[in-house]
Each structure stands twice: as structure tokens, then as C-alpha cells.
Amino acid sequence: MKKITILLLTIFILGCQTNQKTIQPKTPETGPLGESAMVSSAHPLATKVGVEILKNGGNAVDAAIAVQFALAVVFPRAGNIGGGGFALYRMNDGEFGSLDFREKAPAGSGRDMYLDENGDIIPNLSTRGHLAAGVPGSVDGMFQLHERFGSKPMADLIQPAINLAYFGYVLTEDAAYQLNQKSEDLIAVNGEDFFLINEGGWQAGDSIRYTELASTLTQIRDRGRDGFYDGIVADQIAKEMQRGGGLISKEDLLNYKAKWRDPIQGTYRNHKIISMPPPSSGGVAVIQLLQGAEAYNIGSMGHNTKETLHIKTELERRVYADRATHLGDPDFYDVPLQMLLDEKYNKDRFSTIKKNEKTDSQEIKEGAVDVIESVETTHFSVVDSEGNAVAITTTLNSFFGCKVYVRGAGFFLNNEMDDFSSKPGVPNQFGLVGGEANAIVPEKRMLSSMTPTMVEKDGKLKMVVGTPGGSTIITSVFQVIMNVIDHGMSMQDAVNAKRIHSQWLPDRILIEKDGVDQSIIEELEGMRHVIEFRNSMGRMDCILVREDGKLEGGADYTRGDNYAEGF
Ligand code: GLY
């Protein structure tokens, strides 16, 4: 009898395993907990800089500024002073807002600047070298944030970055690998004797110093905004542009101004969502996606099951079609925000989703129009002991931007001009094409996917979310929000969970390797979905305010060097 019971039990357990619909996190994992404050960023040294500022009485904005400058040193492939980004803040009294410090097209730029005499795109011109750089916005962004909210002297927030640059730090395995990977490009643009080229290749544990960058940061510390946009550093940038045929002039630098913008707002299952408005496409798209998801019982459908994956993909297909057609810099293009956020509009839009069959992307909208950005960006989140929160996503676009290292000034410039559509209707470097809304115009900002986002519940902060990943940023943010709200995951589990991504065109689902059971893949293929695998998508740095009041950090340490720390 006992034997029969054991046999039946074994059959039952095996049966459950066979029917298992997902191979998602098996052991619940909690990220680091903080009683009062938390920082999560792409690099442990940058996180520690932020934590120190908070421990010394700085607020979330102070810490965020210090982290931004520190990342420019310890994470130079995306952290920057030569790029741009978006900051979203929410103060403890509920006030929220956003700052757009996205790069701008230089005044000398033009719609056809990357085309040859036949109107064809000249390969690599918008991605590598001097002509690919937009006017950097990060330094002005940090000064504007500080002017409005900073409590510590700016010099104290820049000094940790100066110390890291001057005294040096030790490379992680990932940092050494990325420098080695990009050495050919770095040599092509900066010459054989470029100091970031190590003949035998960089190794984890090697240390590196950025003395020129330390001088530039000192200029910024001592002269404020002018330390970058006027004077020695501006001269160095202008000279570098002349040397390589770039367009950024001293006047472009002097004229650059970050811009305060009203965030996008929406709701999801009794939560308020606050996110970045255009020129980011992220906030609009995430809120459209969540509006669509709310019609389904995602929680009981299960995480990464056939049903959930199908619905997510079908929503994404439709939202990315809207993104490609309607989004651009609102200062230059009339973005139909009201329509895109309208519940009835989205309900109609999603009403064509079929339960058991994919919709072909060409059916959703005629024409091959899409925009994508490359994946090298970085995001960080900060909550201070007063409950103020900051989410910043910042970028050089590609790894080390356009690869131009400004001589004497010691930093990389972005290649954000490639985020414009060089020629509407023609594929960019990633085989994708862009729309009219995002065509190049002097002083216009290029469309972005960066999506710093916050979630409120009952009028209180619940989550701070964001990630790099180009067009996968939007879908990563969408999934992490659902992982917490619908699937009840901890912040760390929500970040660890395998991600998928679809974006209308190309007509396919990207799935992180080992993220979804083979049987589910086959069922999706049976619904005519095309599946492709990716090693990883996004590197999230998030914070959850738990019901017990503790802060939980969720950093993508399985996909990168990301690191959260609280106290
Ligand atoms: N360059 C990445 C983005 O702005 O989305």
C-alpha cells in the first residue's frame, strides 16, 4: 500500500513537472533592503558614491547628480558627460516632474546630411566619428536639477567622480571585455596610440586612470555649467569637431538648454504610472501597453505562459506601430498625445487581437516604418530617507558613443544623431527605418525610448523603474511593472525574470535564452509567431517600496555589473 502511495505521488509530481508552463524563477529572491534609502545603478562604485551622499545628508537629487558624474568615469561606455538623458523625479509631497537633457542636432545639421548625391545613406556616417555626435545635454541637465532641488554644494557632488578619475579604479570583467571588444573601432577613430588600447588586452583587475577627464570635471566643479559649455572644454570640443569634420560649434554648446517637461500619467490596476513624455516614446508606449494589459487577467494567465506571451506581443505590435508613426520631438512635431493615451482609442486599437492567432504586422499598418536605438544606455534609481525619488536614464547611444574621445578633455561623445531617421522609409544601421516625425532638423531632439518611470499606490511611491536596451527599454519596463503588480514578485525577482520583446517590425518575438519552456515556444509557433533568441535584454536598476515600508533594490546583477545598496 505504502509503495502504491509513493508511486502515485511520484506520478503526480512528474505530471506537474511535465505540465509546468514556465521555467521562471524557482526560488524567490529578495534584493538588498534599506530601512530608509536606496541606490541602484550600473556599477557598484557609482552606487556607493550615491549612498555616501545620502548618508551625509544629501537628498535623492544630490545623490543622483553624484551618480551621473561617477558613471561618466566608471562606466564610460554609457555613463557620460558627452551624451544626454532624461530625469524623472517625485518628491515626498507627491510633486513630480521631468527634465529632458537629451542631445540636440547641431545648428549646422540638415535633413539629408547622411545621404550621398544619389540620396542613399552613407554607411556608418551617423554612427561612428565626429558627424554622428549631437550637442551634449548631461552637464546642463545636472546643473538645472541641482539649481531646483539640490541641497549640497555641486562641488561635493562632482568631487567623488574627480577622485575616481584621478586616482583610478579597477576594471570588472565586463568592463575589460567591452574595452577589448571595441578596440578596433576605438583605434579607427582615435589612432593606434589611444590610451584606452592595451596591446595584450584588458583584464579584470587591471586599474585605469582618466587624468584628462579629472581635469575636465575639475573645470565643471570650479566654473559650473560654463566649465563645460564655455572656456577650455568647449574649445577642446570645437577643435575636435574641426579635426574630424564634425558639426558641434561653440555656439551650439553655449545655446544648449535642458528642458522641464510635464510627465505622462496613466493608471494600471489602481496604480498611478508616471513616466517620461516626448521626445521619449517610452512613457506614452508603456501607458498604452498597460491600458491594453488591464483588459486581461495577467496574474492568473501566469508569467511567460503561451497566453501571456501572445497578448504581450500583440499589444506591443500595435503600440510600436503607433510609436513609429506619431512620435518625435514635440517642439518640432505635433505629437497626438491625447489620442495615444485615450482609453477608447486604445480599446479600439487592441480589439483586433485574436485569442489563438497572431496578427501579421503588415495588417496593422501599411508601410515599413519603425525606429530603434542601439542598446547601450544606462539607468539608475535613487530614493532618499525623506521619500524623494529620482530615476535617470542617460546615454551615449552606442557603446562609447561615436567613439570620438575629445582630445585633452578625456571623454567620449555620443552618436545620438543615429536616433533620428536619416532618411524616412529607409533602414538604419540596425536594418530598421524611421518616420517623418523623427527627421533631422537643426536643434531638434532625436526620438528616444528611454523610459524612467515611477509607480504610485494610494498616493504613495511604490516603484522606481528603468533600464537601457534601446527599443527593448519600453517592453522591459512594461514587464517589470506587471511582474510586481500582476505576478506578485519581489523587486529582485521581477528584474531577474526572463524578458521577451516585440516591436511591430520586424515581425518576431525576441526571447531571452532559457526564458521560456520549449513546449510554449512550439505552441507560439503554432500560432504563426516567429521566435528569435537573445542572450539578454536590458539591465534594470529599480527600487520597490514594500508594504512593510522597507525599500528593496532590484539590480540586474545577472545581466551586468548592476548593484543596489541601501541603508
Ligand atoms: N539612444 C537610446 C535611446 O535614446 O533610446
Residues whose N, C-alpha, C, O or C-beta is under 5 A from the ligand:
A	BS01	LIG	E373 S374 T377 T395 N397 L447 S448 S449 M450 G470
